[in-house]
Amino acid sequence: MLVHSRLDDVLLTQAFTGLDANMLRPSIMAAGPDPQTLQGMVSPERARELFSEHGREAHGLEK
């Protein structure tokens, strides 16, 4: 995935950790969430709630 990605595929977001992080759009899509609809900023607690194993199941994001 990294080899096939372009600069436009890098997304700066706080949606997963509450901190600025660069993520690859294809990686986000492979995990389930839509990069276009991610919340711009979430607290670390909310990120754990949404994106931990339990959180993904609770929000219907499991494959």
PyMOL Python script that loads the backbone (N, CA, C, O; Angstrom):
from pymol import cmd

cmd.read_pdbstr("""\
ATOM      1  N   MET A   1       0.828  -1.188   0.000  1.00  0.00           N
ATOM      2  CA  MET A   1       0.000   0.000   0.000  1.00  0.00           C
ATOM      3  C   MET A   1       0.875   1.256   0.000  1.00  0.00           C
ATOM      4  O   MET A   1       0.597   2.205  -0.734  1.00  0.00           O
ATOM      5  N   LEU A   2       1.906   1.266   0.799  1.00  0.00           N
ATOM      6  CA  LEU A   2       2.769   2.441   0.888  1.00  0.00           C
ATOM      7  C   LEU A   2       3.443   2.739  -0.447  1.00  0.00           C
ATOM      8  O   LEU A   2       3.547   3.898  -0.846  1.00  0.00           O
ATOM      9  N   VAL A   3       3.893   1.712  -1.126  1.00  0.00           N
ATOM     10  CA  VAL A   3       4.586   1.892  -2.402  1.00  0.00           C
ATOM     11  C   VAL A   3       3.656   2.490  -3.447  1.00  0.00           C
ATOM     12  O   VAL A   3       4.098   3.270  -4.291  1.00  0.00           O
ATOM     13  N   HIS A   4       2.384   2.140  -3.407  1.00  0.00           N
ATOM     14  CA  HIS A   4       1.424   2.598  -4.411  1.00  0.00           C
ATOM     15  C   HIS A   4       0.754   3.920  -4.042  1.00  0.00           C
ATOM     16  O   HIS A   4       0.014   4.479  -4.852  1.00  0.00           O
ATOM     17  N   SER A   5       0.997   4.424  -2.849  1.00  0.00           N
ATOM     18  CA  SER A   5       0.364   5.670  -2.410  1.00  0.00           C
ATOM     19  C   SER A   5       1.107   6.879  -2.955  1.00  0.00           C
ATOM     20  O   SER A   5       2.299   6.822  -3.257  1.00  0.00           O
ATOM     21  N   ARG A   6       0.363   7.977  -3.072  1.00  0.00           N
ATOM     22  CA  ARG A   6       0.922   9.246  -3.535  1.00  0.00           C
ATOM     23  C   ARG A   6       0.836  10.255  -2.400  1.00  0.00           C
ATOM     24  O   ARG A   6       0.227   9.987  -1.365  1.00  0.00           O
ATOM     25  N   LEU A   7       1.437  11.397  -2.596  1.00  0.00           N
ATOM     26  CA  LEU A   7       1.405  12.447  -1.580  1.00  0.00           C
ATOM     27  C   LEU A   7      -0.031  12.850  -1.239  1.00  0.00           C
ATOM     28  O   LEU A   7      -0.330  13.173  -0.089  1.00  0.00           O
ATOM     29  N   ASP A   8      -0.912  12.833  -2.229  1.00  0.00           N
ATOM     30  CA  ASP A   8      -2.321  13.185  -1.998  1.00  0.00           C
ATOM     31  C   ASP A   8      -3.035  12.187  -1.097  1.00  0.00           C
ATOM     32  O   ASP A   8      -4.109  12.490  -0.578  1.00  0.00           O
ATOM     33  N   ASP A   9      -2.459  10.999  -0.900  1.00  0.00           N
ATOM     34  CA  ASP A   9      -3.072   9.982  -0.053  1.00  0.00           C
ATOM     35  C   ASP A   9      -2.760  10.177   1.428  1.00  0.00           C
ATOM     36  O   ASP A   9      -3.335   9.491   2.274  1.00  0.00           O
ATOM     37  N   VAL A  10      -1.860  11.102   1.752  1.00  0.00           N
ATOM     38  CA  VAL A  10      -1.504  11.360   3.149  1.00  0.00           C
ATOM     39  C   VAL A  10      -2.514  12.342   3.736  1.00  0.00           C
ATOM     40  O   VAL A  10      -2.750  13.415   3.179  1.00  0.00           O
ATOM     41  N   LEU A  11      -3.101  11.964   4.855  1.00  0.00           N
ATOM     42  CA  LEU A  11      -4.129  12.774   5.507  1.00  0.00           C
ATOM     43  C   LEU A  11      -3.668  13.123   6.919  1.00  0.00           C
ATOM     44  O   LEU A  11      -3.382  12.231   7.718  1.00  0.00           O
ATOM     45  N   LEU A  12      -3.595  14.403   7.225  1.00  0.00           N
ATOM     46  CA  LEU A  12      -3.294  14.855   8.583  1.00  0.00           C
ATOM     47  C   LEU A  12      -4.616  14.914   9.340  1.00  0.00           C
ATOM     48  O   LEU A  12      -5.523  15.648   8.948  1.00  0.00           O
ATOM     49  N   THR A  13      -4.731  14.147  10.420  1.00  0.00           N
ATOM     50  CA  THR A  13      -5.985  14.074  11.158  1.00  0.00           C
ATOM     51  C   THR A  13      -5.728  13.873  12.642  1.00  0.00           C
ATOM     52  O   THR A  13      -4.690  13.345  13.043  1.00  0.00           O
ATOM     53  N   GLN A  14      -6.674  14.296  13.438  1.00  0.00           N
ATOM     54  CA  GLN A  14      -6.663  14.043  14.880  1.00  0.00           C
ATOM     55  C   GLN A  14      -7.742  13.025  15.244  1.00  0.00           C
ATOM     56  O   GLN A  14      -7.992  12.778  16.424  1.00  0.00           O
ATOM     57  N   ALA A  15      -8.373  12.442  14.245  1.00  0.00           N
ATOM     58  CA  ALA A  15      -9.549  11.609  14.474  1.00  0.00           C
ATOM     59  C   ALA A  15      -9.257  10.305  15.207  1.00  0.00           C
ATOM     60  O   ALA A  15     -10.157   9.768  15.855  1.00  0.00           O
ATOM     61  N   PHE A  16      -8.055   9.779  15.134  1.00  0.00           N
ATOM     62  CA  PHE A  16      -7.790   8.475  15.739  1.00  0.00           C
ATOM     63  C   PHE A  16      -7.165   8.555  17.119  1.00  0.00           C
ATOM     64  O   PHE A  16      -7.428   7.704  17.968  1.00  0.00           O
ATOM     65  N   THR A  17      -6.346   9.558  17.350  1.00  0.00           N
ATOM     66  CA  THR A  17      -5.611   9.622  18.614  1.00  0.00           C
ATOM     67  C   THR A  17      -5.864  10.899  19.394  1.00  0.00           C
ATOM     68  O   THR A  17      -5.503  10.991  20.567  1.00  0.00           O
ATOM     69  N   GLY A  18      -6.480  11.884  18.758  1.00  0.00           N
ATOM     70  CA  GLY A  18      -6.633  13.183  19.389  1.00  0.00           C
ATOM     71  C   GLY A  18      -5.405  14.054  19.187  1.00  0.00           C
ATOM     72  O   GLY A  18      -5.395  15.217  19.590  1.00  0.00           O
ATOM     73  N   LEU A  19      -4.378  13.505  18.572  1.00  0.00           N
ATOM     74  CA  LEU A  19      -3.149  14.228  18.262  1.00  0.00           C
ATOM     75  C   LEU A  19      -2.983  14.277  16.755  1.00  0.00           C
ATOM     76  O   LEU A  19      -3.494  13.412  16.044  1.00  0.00           O
ATOM     77  N   ASP A  20      -2.263  15.296  16.255  1.00  0.00           N
ATOM     78  CA  ASP A  20      -1.987  15.340  14.824  1.00  0.00           C
ATOM     79  C   ASP A  20      -1.212  14.095  14.413  1.00  0.00           C
ATOM     80  O   ASP A  20      -0.192  13.762  15.017  1.00  0.00           O
ATOM     81  N   ALA A  21      -1.696  13.414  13.389  1.00  0.00           N
ATOM     82  CA  ALA A  21      -1.020  12.225  12.869  1.00  0.00           C
ATOM     83  C   ALA A  21      -1.260  12.149  11.368  1.00  0.00           C
ATOM     84  O   ALA A  21      -2.346  12.466  10.885  1.00  0.00           O
ATOM     85  N   ASN A  22      -0.243  11.728  10.643  1.00  0.00           N
ATOM     86  CA  ASN A  22      -0.374  11.507   9.207  1.00  0.00           C
ATOM     87  C   ASN A  22      -0.797  10.066   8.982  1.00  0.00           C
ATOM     88  O   ASN A  22      -0.143   9.138   9.458  1.00  0.00           O
ATOM     89  N   MET A  23      -1.876   9.885   8.267  1.00  0.00           N
ATOM     90  CA  MET A  23      -2.409   8.561   7.955  1.00  0.00           C
ATOM     91  C   MET A  23      -2.586   8.447   6.448  1.00  0.00           C
ATOM     92  O   MET A  23      -2.795   9.449   5.764  1.00  0.00           O
ATOM     93  N   LEU A  24      -2.502   7.231   5.937  1.00  0.00           N
ATOM     94  CA  LEU A  24      -2.756   7.000   4.520  1.00  0.00           C
ATOM     95  C   LEU A  24      -4.245   6.759   4.306  1.00  0.00           C
ATOM     96  O   LEU A  24      -4.847   5.924   4.982  1.00  0.00           O
ATOM     97  N   ARG A  25      -4.832   7.483   3.374  1.00  0.00           N
ATOM     98  CA  ARG A  25      -6.261   7.312   3.068  1.00  0.00           C
ATOM     99  C   ARG A  25      -6.605   5.854   2.739  1.00  0.00           C
ATOM    100  O   ARG A  25      -7.602   5.347   3.252  1.00  0.00           O
ATOM    101  N   PRO A  26      -5.813   5.155   1.895  1.00  0.00           N
ATOM    102  CA  PRO A  26      -6.149   3.759   1.601  1.00  0.00           C
ATOM    103  C   PRO A  26      -6.138   2.878   2.852  1.00  0.00           C
ATOM    104  O   PRO A  26      -6.924   1.936   2.952  1.00  0.00           O
ATOM    105  N   SER A  27      -5.259   3.175   3.797  1.00  0.00           N
ATOM    106  CA  SER A  27      -5.206   2.408   5.036  1.00  0.00           C
ATOM    107  C   SER A  27      -6.455   2.652   5.881  1.00  0.00           C
ATOM    108  O   SER A  27      -7.009   1.718   6.461  1.00  0.00           O
ATOM    109  N   ILE A  28      -6.893   3.900   5.948  1.00  0.00           N
ATOM    110  CA  ILE A  28      -8.112   4.232   6.693  1.00  0.00           C
ATOM    111  C   ILE A  28      -9.307   3.522   6.070  1.00  0.00           C
ATOM    112  O   ILE A  28     -10.124   2.931   6.777  1.00  0.00           O
ATOM    113  N   MET A  29      -9.405   3.583   4.739  1.00  0.00           N
ATOM    114  CA  MET A  29     -10.532   2.937   4.054  1.00  0.00           C
ATOM    115  C   MET A  29     -10.499   1.428   4.244  1.00  0.00           C
ATOM    116  O   MET A  29     -11.554   0.807   4.376  1.00  0.00           O
ATOM    117  N   ALA A  30      -9.322   0.825   4.261  1.00  0.00           N
ATOM    118  CA  ALA A  30      -9.210  -0.619   4.465  1.00  0.00           C
ATOM    119  C   ALA A  30      -9.686  -1.025   5.861  1.00  0.00           C
ATOM    120  O   ALA A  30     -10.173  -2.138   6.057  1.00  0.00           O
ATOM    121  N   ALA A  31      -9.540  -0.114   6.828  1.00  0.00           N
ATOM    122  CA  ALA A  31      -9.981  -0.395   8.195  1.00  0.00           C
ATOM    123  C   ALA A  31     -11.474  -0.153   8.397  1.00  0.00           C
ATOM    124  O   ALA A  31     -12.037  -0.570   9.409  1.00  0.00           O
ATOM    125  N   GLY A  32     -12.122   0.522   7.437  1.00  0.00           N
ATOM    126  CA  GLY A  32     -13.562   0.723   7.534  1.00  0.00           C
ATOM    127  C   GLY A  32     -14.053   2.151   7.472  1.00  0.00           C
ATOM    128  O   GLY A  32     -14.998   2.419   6.729  1.00  0.00           O
ATOM    129  N   PRO A  33     -13.465   3.095   8.214  1.00  0.00           N
ATOM    130  CA  PRO A  33     -13.987   4.472   8.188  1.00  0.00           C
ATOM    131  C   PRO A  33     -13.786   5.159   6.840  1.00  0.00           C
ATOM    132  O   PRO A  33     -12.874   4.820   6.087  1.00  0.00           O
ATOM    133  N   ASP A  34     -14.638   6.114   6.553  1.00  0.00           N
ATOM    134  CA  ASP A  34     -14.517   6.929   5.345  1.00  0.00           C
ATOM    135  C   ASP A  34     -13.684   8.161   5.692  1.00  0.00           C
ATOM    136  O   ASP A  34     -14.097   8.950   6.542  1.00  0.00           O
ATOM    137  N   PRO A  35     -12.520   8.352   5.059  1.00  0.00           N
ATOM    138  CA  PRO A  35     -11.674   9.502   5.386  1.00  0.00           C
ATOM    139  C   PRO A  35     -12.374  10.849   5.215  1.00  0.00           C
ATOM    140  O   PRO A  35     -12.011  11.816   5.884  1.00  0.00           O
ATOM    141  N   GLN A  36     -13.360  10.929   4.342  1.00  0.00           N
ATOM    142  CA  GLN A  36     -14.064  12.193   4.104  1.00  0.00           C
ATOM    143  C   GLN A  36     -14.997  12.568   5.247  1.00  0.00           C
ATOM    144  O   GLN A  36     -15.342  13.740   5.402  1.00  0.00           O
ATOM    145  N   THR A  37     -15.411  11.591   6.050  1.00  0.00           N
ATOM    146  CA  THR A  37     -16.381  11.867   7.108  1.00  0.00           C
ATOM    147  C   THR A  37     -15.779  11.804   8.510  1.00  0.00           C
ATOM    148  O   THR A  37     -16.511  11.871   9.498  1.00  0.00           O
ATOM    149  N   LEU A  38     -14.455  11.676   8.608  1.00  0.00           N
ATOM    150  CA  LEU A  38     -13.832  11.637   9.930  1.00  0.00           C
ATOM    151  C   LEU A  38     -14.000  12.975  10.627  1.00  0.00           C
ATOM    152  O   LEU A  38     -13.910  14.031  10.001  1.00  0.00           O
ATOM    153  N   GLN A  39     -14.242  12.920  11.912  1.00  0.00           N
ATOM    154  CA  GLN A  39     -14.310  14.153  12.690  1.00  0.00           C
ATOM    155  C   GLN A  39     -12.919  14.760  12.739  1.00  0.00           C
ATOM    156  O   GLN A  39     -11.925  14.043  12.853  1.00  0.00           O
ATOM    157  N   GLY A  40     -12.851  16.075  12.653  1.00  0.00           N
ATOM    158  CA  GLY A  40     -11.566  16.757  12.634  1.00  0.00           C
ATOM    159  C   GLY A  40     -10.762  16.588  13.905  1.00  0.00           C
ATOM    160  O   GLY A  40      -9.539  16.464  13.849  1.00  0.00           O
ATOM    161  N   MET A  41     -11.421  16.579  15.044  1.00  0.00           N
ATOM    162  CA  MET A  41     -10.693  16.477  16.303  1.00  0.00           C
ATOM    163  C   MET A  41     -11.530  15.698  17.300  1.00  0.00           C
ATOM    164  O   MET A  41     -12.705  15.999  17.510  1.00  0.00           O
ATOM    165  N   VAL A  42     -10.925  14.706  17.905  1.00  0.00           N
ATOM    166  CA  VAL A  42     -11.574  13.962  18.974  1.00  0.00           C
ATOM    167  C   VAL A  42     -10.596  13.869  20.135  1.00  0.00           C
ATOM    168  O   VAL A  42      -9.382  13.946  19.947  1.00  0.00           O
ATOM    169  N   SER A  43     -11.126  13.708  21.308  1.00  0.00           N
ATOM    170  CA  SER A  43     -10.257  13.550  22.474  1.00  0.00           C
ATOM    171  C   SER A  43      -9.643  12.150  22.437  1.00  0.00           C
ATOM    172  O   SER A  43     -10.196  11.258  21.794  1.00  0.00           O
ATOM    173  N   PRO A  44      -8.517  11.942  23.109  1.00  0.00           N
ATOM    174  CA  PRO A  44      -7.947  10.598  23.163  1.00  0.00           C
ATOM    175  C   PRO A  44      -8.930   9.572  23.726  1.00  0.00           C
ATOM    176  O   PRO A  44      -8.943   8.421  23.290  1.00  0.00           O
ATOM    177  N   GLU A  45      -9.750   9.983  24.689  1.00  0.00           N
ATOM    178  CA  GLU A  45     -10.733   9.064  25.262  1.00  0.00           C
ATOM    179  C   GLU A  45     -11.768   8.651  24.213  1.00  0.00           C
ATOM    180  O   GLU A  45     -12.124   7.477  24.109  1.00  0.00           O
ATOM    181  N   ARG A  46     -12.244   9.624  23.440  1.00  0.00           N
ATOM    182  CA  ARG A  46     -13.234   9.336  22.391  1.00  0.00           C
ATOM    183  C   ARG A  46     -12.608   8.471  21.293  1.00  0.00           C
ATOM    184  O   ARG A  46     -13.275   7.594  20.744  1.00  0.00           O
ATOM    185  N   ALA A  47     -11.349   8.709  20.975  1.00  0.00           N
ATOM    186  CA  ALA A  47     -10.661   7.890  19.977  1.00  0.00           C
ATOM    187  C   ALA A  47     -10.584   6.443  20.443  1.00  0.00           C
ATOM    188  O   ALA A  47     -10.826   5.526  19.658  1.00  0.00           O
ATOM    189  N   ARG A  48     -10.249   6.229  21.712  1.00  0.00           N
ATOM    190  CA  ARG A  48     -10.209   4.854  22.232  1.00  0.00           C
ATOM    191  C   ARG A  48     -11.590   4.219  22.159  1.00  0.00           C
ATOM    192  O   ARG A  48     -11.726   3.046  21.810  1.00  0.00           O
ATOM    193  N   GLU A  49     -12.611   4.999  22.490  1.00  0.00           N
ATOM    194  CA  GLU A  49     -13.981   4.485  22.457  1.00  0.00           C
ATOM    195  C   GLU A  49     -14.377   4.060  21.044  1.00  0.00           C
ATOM    196  O   GLU A  49     -14.967   2.997  20.851  1.00  0.00           O
ATOM    197  N   LEU A  50     -14.050   4.893  20.067  1.00  0.00           N
ATOM    198  CA  LEU A  50     -14.459   4.623  18.691  1.00  0.00           C
ATOM    199  C   LEU A  50     -13.611   3.581  17.994  1.00  0.00           C
ATOM    200  O   LEU A  50     -14.136   2.764  17.238  1.00  0.00           O
ATOM    201  N   PHE A  51     -12.299   3.594  18.233  1.00  0.00           N
ATOM    202  CA  PHE A  51     -11.406   2.818  17.397  1.00  0.00           C
ATOM    203  C   PHE A  51     -10.706   1.674  18.098  1.00  0.00           C
ATOM    204  O   PHE A  51      -9.858   1.016  17.495  1.00  0.00           O
ATOM    205  N   SER A  52     -11.032   1.417  19.351  1.00  0.00           N
ATOM    206  CA  SER A  52     -10.525   0.216  19.995  1.00  0.00           C
ATOM    207  C   SER A  52     -11.323  -0.964  19.448  1.00  0.00           C
ATOM    208  O   SER A  52     -12.340  -0.767  18.783  1.00  0.00           O
ATOM    209  N   GLU A  53     -10.883  -2.155  19.714  1.00  0.00           N
ATOM    210  CA  GLU A  53     -11.584  -3.356  19.229  1.00  0.00           C
ATOM    211  C   GLU A  53     -13.055  -3.324  19.647  1.00  0.00           C
ATOM    212  O   GLU A  53     -13.943  -3.565  18.830  1.00  0.00           O
ATOM    213  N   HIS A  54     -13.304  -3.028  20.910  1.00  0.00           N
ATOM    214  CA  HIS A  54     -14.676  -2.970  21.409  1.00  0.00           C
ATOM    215  C   HIS A  54     -15.454  -1.838  20.750  1.00  0.00           C
ATOM    216  O   HIS A  54     -16.619  -2.009  20.392  1.00  0.00           O
ATOM    217  N   GLY A  55     -14.819  -0.691  20.590  1.00  0.00           N
ATOM    218  CA  GLY A  55     -15.487   0.461  19.993  1.00  0.00           C
ATOM    219  C   GLY A  55     -15.894   0.223  18.554  1.00  0.00           C
ATOM    220  O   GLY A  55     -16.983   0.626  18.145  1.00  0.00           O
ATOM    221  N   ARG A  56     -15.031  -0.430  17.774  1.00  0.00           N
ATOM    222  CA  ARG A  56     -15.366  -0.714  16.377  1.00  0.00           C
ATOM    223  C   ARG A  56     -16.586  -1.631  16.298  1.00  0.00           C
ATOM    224  O   ARG A  56     -17.465  -1.429  15.461  1.00  0.00           O
ATOM    225  N   GLU A  57     -16.637  -2.628  17.163  1.00  0.00           N
ATOM    226  CA  GLU A  57     -17.794  -3.530  17.171  1.00  0.00           C
ATOM    227  C   GLU A  57     -19.060  -2.779  17.570  1.00  0.00           C
ATOM    228  O   GLU A  57     -20.110  -2.960  16.953  1.00  0.00           O
ATOM    229  N   ALA A  58     -18.966  -1.943  18.591  1.00  0.00           N
ATOM    230  CA  ALA A  58     -20.130  -1.211  19.091  1.00  0.00           C
ATOM    231  C   ALA A  58     -20.689  -0.243  18.062  1.00  0.00           C
ATOM    232  O   ALA A  58     -21.892   0.019  18.050  1.00  0.00           O
ATOM    233  N   HIS A  59     -19.834   0.294  17.197  1.00  0.00           N
ATOM    234  CA  HIS A  59     -20.272   1.263  16.197  1.00  0.00           C
ATOM    235  C   HIS A  59     -20.449   0.636  14.820  1.00  0.00           C
ATOM    236  O   HIS A  59     -20.604   1.350  13.830  1.00  0.00           O
ATOM    237  N   GLY A  60     -20.426  -0.698  14.748  1.00  0.00           N
ATOM    238  CA  GLY A  60     -20.676  -1.384  13.487  1.00  0.00           C
ATOM    239  C   GLY A  60     -19.583  -1.213  12.451  1.00  0.00           C
ATOM    240  O   GLY A  60     -19.866  -1.267  11.254  1.00  0.00           O
ATOM    241  N   LEU A  61     -18.336  -1.009  12.875  1.00  0.00           N
ATOM    242  CA  LEU A  61     -17.252  -0.815  11.922  1.00  0.00           C
ATOM    243  C   LEU A  61     -16.456  -2.088  11.666  1.00  0.00           C
ATOM    244  O   LEU A  61     -15.481  -2.061  10.915  1.00  0.00           O
ATOM    245  N   GLU A  62     -16.850  -3.192  12.271  1.00  0.00           N
ATOM    246  CA  GLU A  62     -16.151  -4.454  12.027  1.00  0.00           C
ATOM    247  C   GLU A  62     -16.493  -4.973  10.650  1.00  0.00           C
ATOM    248  O   GLU A  62     -17.612  -4.797  10.167  1.00  0.00           O
ATOM    249  N   LYS A  63     -15.531  -5.609  10.023  1.00  0.00           N
ATOM    250  CA  LYS A  63     -15.759  -6.186   8.686  1.00  0.00           C
ATOM    251  C   LYS A  63     -16.510  -7.481   8.804  1.00  0.00           C
ATOM    252  O   LYS A  63     -16.799  -8.122   7.793  1.00  0.00           O
TER     253      LYS A  63
END
""", "prot")
cmd.dss("prot")
cmd.show_as("cartoon", "prot")
cmd.util.cbc("prot")
cmd.orient("prot")
